[in-house]
């Protein structure tokens, strides 16, 4: 499963975009009172949670590779910032579970209010709650991205800058 690590930089942008747009579509649904914006919000949220799961899966594989390099005694220049990796993983997990919680609440809301027509008098309040929860999730997205950005741009994680000291550059064959 270690081959999944190479896909983390590609996959990670999907949950960022989808979950960020989710909150905006919740606002559009309230402002314009159009159900298709609310439906789109749920689809964005669902896709965002699924892609966040895959981002976490591929990121955990990348972290395992970094741990294996450290445990094998291979000297890496620059050193792999394990504390920063752990912070990034922690914020990524918080983000995933935050939006998963919103998805569960949103599905419950759809079943209870839209299908069973129970609790209709709280319908508008629930819509505002989803907006608040969505924009609160932006903070978690930001923190996850902040630590991920530090890993890449300050420490070279996931780039060709991180190489074992004793590795030889590959020769190009023509």
Beta strands, then each sheet from edge to edge (+ up, - down):
strand 1: 76-77
strand 2: 163-164
sheet 1: 1+ 2-
end
